[in-house]
Every structure is written in C-alpha cells, then in structure tokens.
C-alpha cells in the first residue's frame, strides 16, 4: 500500500492491498498500541541506523515498561548513505529530535542507542563541521545518552531496516581518480551568471586565488574568506556566536 503513495505510481488497489488493509485494521483495533504523552514524565527515544535508513521510537515508561507514543523512519539519500557508521547513528538521533521536536523541547529526555561512541562525540572538540552542526542543534534539548544492547533496541532497529526501494536502481560507481582538480577553477567571477560565493569556494576547496586583483581587493578578499570554510561539497559561513 505504501507504493501507491509514490509519485507517478499507478493506483491499483489489488487483493494484496485489501488484505493488508484488513490486517492493519484488525491489529489496530485489537489493543491500544500508542499512548498519549504524559508531560510530567521524561520522554525516551530509541534510535538506530542501518546502511540506508534510520529509525526512531518516542515513548515513555509506564510501570517500568516502555510504551510507544510515535514511530518514525526514513530512507537516507545518496550522500547520507556514504556516512560512516558513527555518523549514521548520529544522524538517527538528530532525525529523531527534529521529528519529535514538539515533544522534546523544554522537556527531559533519555536517548537509547546501541552505538556507545555517540556518548563521546558531544565532548569532542575536533569533530567534522557536519558533526559540530548536529551537536549545536542537539544542545537545545535536555537529554542524556544511554548505551543499550541491540536486542533491547529492537523496535528502532526494525524501523531502520526497511526495504530499500532503490537497491536495484543505483549502480555502484568507481571513483575517477584522474578527475583534474584544476577544473574547480573553471568557475570564473567575471561570468555574470556565476554565484557570488564561487571565488570563496574555489579558494577554500582548491586554494585557487583570483588573478589580477589589486592589493586592496586581495586584502578585502582574505578578510571575507576568514568567515567561510569548506566541507565537501558545501561552503559554510561562520556567523556571530560561532553559529554556522
């Protein structure tokens, strides 16, 4: 039934869809699956990631038993699929806080993950720019991270292992090591269609400097360049209070 919601997908409500609908209706009416949030109790998050998807479960404890409030999952894009294992686990946590922000903001929460390295990322000062952005986002919330076994994190683990619809679409491609780095400098500031940040991107990505600048123009260029940094494939600007 989920495939019927995809773009340009023909809407064919087959017998399998009818059976799936009846099964869902029966399961939802048999017992109370989700609970309403209790704003006086801390929230708990179970997060997990696999090679191509992330999953999260928001819930609370009732008589020492975890009861779910909301389930969420998503398939990674091509860039996210190339993250390291630690970055994917961190992505799952960030996704959960963004998804359940209305529940978690101004409330205490506990994050359960089966990747113990996440606990040490928050104290790491020389992390990648991407991880620093995530850490800055998570600093808005009041939470603590608890390492848990994979068997105890089964709900989020199951959500993160959704069927990959793109498994047979994208062919793995080898890296072209003969690609000339000089091609980055083909973007010229004299072209009126070139975006204003092209010169800064060329400088930070390949150490290319515009030729023909006066000393005054160079001074202004290097002064402006101090507020930018390159995290392939994006150019970022550092604003006031070190906000990226």
BADO-540189 format. One record per residue (C-alpha): residue number from 1; x, y, z; residue in three letters. Coordinates in Angstrom, 2 decimals, decimal comma. Last residue first. Layout:
REM BADO-540189
{node NUM {X Y Z} 'ALA'}
...
END
This chain:
REM BADO-540189
{node 244 {27,26 28,05 11,20} 'UNK'}
{node 243 {26,79 29,85 14,53} 'UNK'}
{node 242 {30,11 30,84 16,09} 'UNK'}
{node 241 {28,43 33,49 18,26} 'UNK'}
{node 240 {28,10 35,68 15,17} 'UNK'}
{node 239 {28,25 33,92 11,81} 'UNK'}
{node 238 {30,56 31,24 10,41} 'UNK'}
{node 237 {29,76 30,70 6,74} 'UNK'}
{node 236 {29,60 27,31 5,05} 'UNK'}
{node 235 {30,59 26,09 1,58} 'UNK'}
{node 234 {29,29 22,65 0,64} 'UNK'}
{node 233 {30,62 19,57 -1,17} 'UNK'}
{node 232 {32,86 18,95 0,72} 'UNK'}
{node 231 {33,10 20,86 3,98} 'UNK'}
{node 230 {34,67 24,22 3,02} 'UNK'}
{node 229 {35,06 27,12 5,42} 'UNK'}
{node 228 {33,92 30,74 5,43} 'UNK'}
{node 227 {34,38 33,69 7,80} 'UNK'}
{node 226 {38,10 34,04 7,14} 'UNK'}
{node 225 {37,40 34,38 3,41} 'UNK'}
{node 224 {35,96 37,89 3,90} 'UNK'}
{node 223 {39,27 39,28 5,20} 'UNK'}
{node 222 {41,15 37,35 2,52} 'UNK'}
{node 221 {39,04 39,01 -0,20} 'UNK'}
{node 220 {39,22 42,50 1,34} 'UNK'}
{node 219 {43,02 42,40 1,47} 'UNK'}
{node 218 {43,19 40,95 -2,02} 'UNK'}
{node 217 {40,97 43,75 -3,37} 'UNK'}
{node 216 {43,20 46,38 -1,76} 'UNK'}
{node 215 {46,33 44,74 -3,14} 'UNK'}
{node 214 {44,77 44,75 -6,61} 'UNK'}
{node 213 {43,32 41,58 -8,04} 'UNK'}
{node 212 {44,58 40,32 -11,40} 'UNK'}
{node 211 {44,31 36,61 -10,74} 'UNK'}
{node 210 {41,67 35,17 -8,46} 'UNK'}
{node 209 {43,06 32,75 -5,91} 'UNK'}
{node 208 {42,71 28,96 -6,03} 'UNK'}
{node 207 {43,41 27,07 -2,80} 'UNK'}
{node 206 {41,36 24,10 -4,07} 'UNK'}
{node 205 {38,24 23,89 -1,91} 'UNK'}
{node 204 {38,75 27,02 0,23} 'UNK'}
{node 203 {39,79 29,36 -2,59} 'UNK'}
{node 202 {37,44 27,96 -5,23} 'UNK'}
{node 201 {34,51 28,18 -2,82} 'UNK'}
{node 200 {35,39 31,80 -1,96} 'UNK'}
{node 199 {35,54 32,71 -5,66} 'UNK'}
{node 198 {32,21 30,99 -6,35} 'UNK'}
{node 197 {30,38 32,77 -3,49} 'UNK'}
{node 196 {28,83 35,49 -5,69} 'UNK'}
{node 195 {27,08 33,00 -7,97} 'UNK'}
{node 194 {28,32 32,85 -11,60} 'UNK'}
{node 193 {25,76 34,08 -14,15} 'UNK'}
{node 192 {27,66 37,36 -14,66} 'UNK'}
{node 191 {30,83 35,42 -15,66} 'UNK'}
{node 190 {33,76 37,52 -14,46} 'UNK'}
{node 189 {33,98 35,55 -11,19} 'UNK'}
{node 188 {35,16 32,47 -13,04} 'UNK'}
{node 187 {34,18 28,87 -12,35} 'UNK'}
{node 186 {36,82 26,92 -14,26} 'UNK'}
{node 185 {38,87 26,89 -11,07} 'UNK'}
{node 184 {37,30 23,66 -9,90} 'UNK'}
{node 183 {38,51 22,06 -13,12} 'UNK'}
{node 182 {42,04 22,35 -11,78} 'UNK'}
{node 181 {41,38 19,34 -9,55} 'UNK'}
{node 180 {41,59 17,14 -12,61} 'UNK'}
{node 179 {39,49 13,95 -12,46} 'UNK'}
{node 178 {42,00 11,13 -12,99} 'UNK'}
{node 177 {40,98 9,42 -9,73} 'UNK'}
{node 176 {37,52 8,63 -11,04} 'UNK'}
{node 175 {35,92 6,86 -8,10} 'UNK'}
{node 174 {34,18 3,65 -9,04} 'UNK'}
{node 173 {30,43 3,63 -9,49} 'UNK'}
{node 172 {27,93 1,41 -7,68} 'UNK'}
{node 171 {24,72 1,12 -9,67} 'UNK'}
{node 170 {21,68 2,88 -8,25} 'UNK'}
{node 169 {18,35 1,42 -9,25} 'UNK'}
{node 168 {18,43 -2,12 -7,85} 'UNK'}
{node 167 {18,62 -1,16 -4,18} 'UNK'}
{node 166 {16,48 1,93 -4,64} 'UNK'}
{node 165 {13,35 0,59 -2,91} 'UNK'}
{node 164 {15,37 -0,34 0,22} 'UNK'}
{node 163 {13,14 -2,48 2,43} 'UNK'}
{node 162 {13,03 -1,04 5,90} 'UNK'}
{node 161 {15,82 -1,93 8,27} 'UNK'}
{node 160 {15,83 1,26 10,36} 'UNK'}
{node 159 {12,31 0,55 11,63} 'UNK'}
{node 158 {13,38 -2,90 12,86} 'UNK'}
{node 157 {16,34 -1,49 14,79} 'UNK'}
{node 156 {14,09 1,18 16,29} 'UNK'}
{node 155 {11,76 -1,53 17,64} 'UNK'}
{node 154 {14,55 -3,97 18,60} 'UNK'}
{node 153 {16,52 -1,66 20,85} 'UNK'}
{node 152 {16,73 -4,14 23,73} 'UNK'}
{node 151 {18,28 -6,79 21,46} 'UNK'}
{node 150 {20,76 -4,22 20,19} 'UNK'}
{node 149 {22,13 -3,68 23,67} 'UNK'}
{node 148 {21,86 -0,26 25,24} 'UNK'}
{node 147 {24,13 2,74 25,72} 'UNK'}
{node 146 {22,40 5,61 27,49} 'UNK'}
{node 145 {22,55 9,18 26,21} 'UNK'}
{node 144 {21,25 12,10 28,29} 'UNK'}
{node 143 {18,77 14,79 27,37} 'UNK'}
{node 142 {17,87 18,46 27,75} 'UNK'}
{node 141 {17,50 19,87 24,23} 'UNK'}
{node 140 {18,85 22,99 22,51} 'UNK'}
{node 139 {22,32 21,46 22,59} 'UNK'}
{node 138 {21,11 18,97 19,98} 'UNK'}
{node 137 {21,31 21,55 17,19} 'UNK'}
{node 136 {24,84 22,60 18,16} 'UNK'}
{node 135 {25,87 18,93 18,22} 'UNK'}
{node 134 {24,44 18,44 14,75} 'UNK'}
{node 133 {26,33 21,43 13,38} 'UNK'}
{node 132 {29,53 20,16 15,03} 'UNK'}
{node 131 {29,02 16,75 13,44} 'UNK'}
{node 130 {28,84 18,31 9,97} 'UNK'}
{node 129 {31,86 20,51 10,65} 'UNK'}
{node 128 {33,90 17,45 11,49} 'UNK'}
{node 127 {34,94 16,87 15,09} 'UNK'}
{node 126 {37,96 18,49 16,73} 'UNK'}
{node 125 {36,34 19,43 20,05} 'UNK'}
{node 124 {34,95 16,04 21,10} 'UNK'}
{node 123 {32,79 16,27 24,23} 'UNK'}
{node 122 {29,49 15,62 22,41} 'UNK'}
{node 121 {31,09 12,85 20,37} 'UNK'}
{node 120 {31,85 10,77 23,46} 'UNK'}
{node 119 {28,34 9,43 24,08} 'UNK'}
{node 118 {27,94 8,61 20,39} 'UNK'}
{node 117 {30,74 6,04 20,61} 'UNK'}
{node 116 {28,43 3,66 22,54} 'UNK'}
{node 115 {26,43 2,67 19,46} 'UNK'}
{node 114 {23,41 0,64 20,63} 'UNK'}
{node 113 {21,37 3,77 21,27} 'UNK'}
{node 112 {18,91 4,84 23,96} 'UNK'}
{node 111 {18,23 8,56 24,31} 'UNK'}
{node 110 {16,65 9,85 27,52} 'UNK'}
{node 109 {14,53 13,00 27,62} 'UNK'}
{node 108 {13,81 15,99 29,83} 'UNK'}
{node 107 {11,33 18,51 28,44} 'UNK'}
{node 106 {11,76 22,09 27,16} 'UNK'}
{node 105 {11,77 20,81 23,54} 'UNK'}
{node 104 {11,15 17,07 23,44} 'UNK'}
{node 103 {7,51 16,74 22,37} 'UNK'}
{node 102 {7,41 19,48 19,71} 'UNK'}
{node 101 {10,85 18,40 18,48} 'UNK'}
{node 100 {9,73 14,85 17,72} 'UNK'}
{node 99 {10,92 14,76 14,09} 'UNK'}
{node 98 {13,91 17,06 14,63} 'UNK'}
{node 97 {14,96 15,15 17,73} 'UNK'}
{node 96 {14,55 11,79 15,97} 'UNK'}
{node 95 {16,44 12,91 12,86} 'UNK'}
{node 94 {19,33 14,14 15,01} 'UNK'}
{node 93 {19,49 10,79 16,82} 'UNK'}
{node 92 {19,35 8,81 13,56} 'UNK'}
{node 91 {22,02 11,07 12,03} 'UNK'}
{node 90 {24,28 10,29 15,00} 'UNK'}
{node 89 {23,93 6,59 14,23} 'UNK'}
{node 88 {24,72 7,33 10,58} 'UNK'}
{node 87 {27,73 9,44 11,58} 'UNK'}
{node 86 {29,07 6,60 13,74} 'UNK'}
{node 85 {28,70 4,09 10,91} 'UNK'}
{node 84 {30,46 6,40 8,44} 'UNK'}
{node 83 {28,39 8,44 6,03} 'UNK'}
{node 82 {28,07 7,35 2,37} 'UNK'}
{node 81 {24,33 6,59 2,70} 'UNK'}
{node 80 {23,82 10,20 3,81} 'UNK'}
{node 79 {25,02 11,49 0,42} 'UNK'}
{node 78 {22,80 9,09 -1,54} 'UNK'}
{node 77 {19,66 9,96 0,42} 'UNK'}
{node 76 {18,76 8,03 3,54} 'UNK'}
{node 75 {15,43 6,22 3,90} 'UNK'}
{node 74 {13,20 7,42 6,71} 'UNK'}
{node 73 {11,75 6,21 9,99} 'UNK'}
{node 72 {9,30 7,32 12,66} 'UNK'}
{node 71 {7,17 5,73 15,39} 'UNK'}
{node 70 {5,24 7,73 17,99} 'UNK'}
{node 69 {3,98 7,33 21,55} 'UNK'}
{node 68 {5,45 3,95 22,41} 'UNK'}
{node 67 {5,19 2,27 25,83} 'UNK'}
{node 66 {8,32 1,23 27,71} 'UNK'}
{node 65 {7,52 -0,78 30,85} 'UNK'}
{node 64 {8,65 0,31 34,32} 'UNK'}
{node 63 {5,05 0,89 35,46} 'UNK'}
{node 62 {4,51 3,19 32,48} 'UNK'}
{node 61 {7,74 4,42 30,91} 'UNK'}
{node 60 {7,54 6,84 27,99} 'UNK'}
{node 59 {7,83 6,71 24,22} 'UNK'}
{node 58 {9,36 8,02 21,01} 'UNK'}
{node 57 {10,66 5,40 18,58} 'UNK'}
{node 56 {13,32 6,09 15,96} 'UNK'}
{node 55 {14,52 4,65 12,66} 'UNK'}
{node 54 {17,25 5,41 10,16} 'UNK'}
{node 53 {17,74 4,02 6,65} 'UNK'}
{node 52 {20,39 3,02 4,05} 'UNK'}
{node 51 {23,23 1,14 5,75} 'UNK'}
{node 50 {21,47 0,69 9,09} 'UNK'}
{node 49 {20,51 3,18 11,78} 'UNK'}
{node 48 {19,07 3,08 15,30} 'UNK'}
{node 47 {17,30 5,31 17,79} 'UNK'}
{node 46 {15,17 4,63 20,87} 'UNK'}
{node 45 {13,98 7,84 22,46} 'UNK'}
{node 44 {12,55 8,26 25,95} 'UNK'}
{node 43 {10,43 11,10 27,27} 'UNK'}
{node 42 {10,56 12,28 30,86} 'UNK'}
{node 41 {7,29 12,31 32,85} 'UNK'}
{node 40 {5,11 15,29 33,78} 'UNK'}
{node 39 {4,06 15,86 30,17} 'UNK'}
{node 38 {2,40 12,45 29,96} 'UNK'}
{node 37 {2,14 11,68 26,26} 'UNK'}
{node 36 {-0,88 9,75 24,92} 'UNK'}
{node 35 {-0,28 6,05 24,35} 'UNK'}
{node 34 {0,15 4,01 21,21} 'UNK'}
{node 33 {-0,81 0,37 20,57} 'UNK'}
{node 32 {-4,15 0,06 22,41} 'UNK'}
{node 31 {-5,31 -3,44 21,62} 'UNK'}
{node 30 {-7,22 -5,44 18,97} 'UNK'}
{node 29 {-8,47 -2,49 16,95} 'UNK'}
{node 28 {-5,15 -1,51 15,38} 'UNK'}
{node 27 {-4,21 -5,09 14,55} 'UNK'}
{node 26 {-7,56 -5,80 12,88} 'UNK'}
{node 25 {-7,46 -2,64 10,80} 'UNK'}
{node 24 {-3,86 -3,30 9,74} 'UNK'}
{node 23 {-4,75 -6,85 8,66} 'UNK'}
{node 22 {-7,81 -5,61 6,75} 'UNK'}
{node 21 {-5,71 -3,04 4,92} 'UNK'}
{node 20 {-3,01 -5,58 4,06} 'UNK'}
{node 19 {-5,64 -7,97 2,68} 'UNK'}
{node 18 {-7,15 -5,21 0,56} 'UNK'}
{node 17 {-3,71 -4,20 -0,67} 'UNK'}
{node 16 {-2,90 -7,81 -1,60} 'UNK'}
{node 15 {-6,22 -8,06 -3,44} 'UNK'}
{node 14 {-5,10 -5,17 -5,62} 'UNK'}
{node 13 {-5,77 -1,45 -5,27} 'UNK'}
{node 12 {-4,00 -0,30 -8,43} 'UNK'}
{node 11 {-3,07 3,37 -8,31} 'UNK'}
{node 10 {-0,31 3,70 -10,93} 'UNK'}
{node 9 {2,85 5,26 -9,41} 'UNK'}
{node 8 {3,83 8,63 -10,87} 'UNK'}
{node 7 {4,96 9,81 -7,41} 'UNK'}
{node 6 {4,78 7,22 -4,65} 'UNK'}
{node 5 {1,68 6,99 -2,48} 'UNK'}
{node 4 {0,57 3,67 -4,01} 'UNK'}
{node 3 {3,95 2,21 -3,01} 'UNK'}
{node 2 {2,88 2,38 0,65} 'UNK'}
{node 1 {0,00 0,00 0,00} 'UNK'}
END
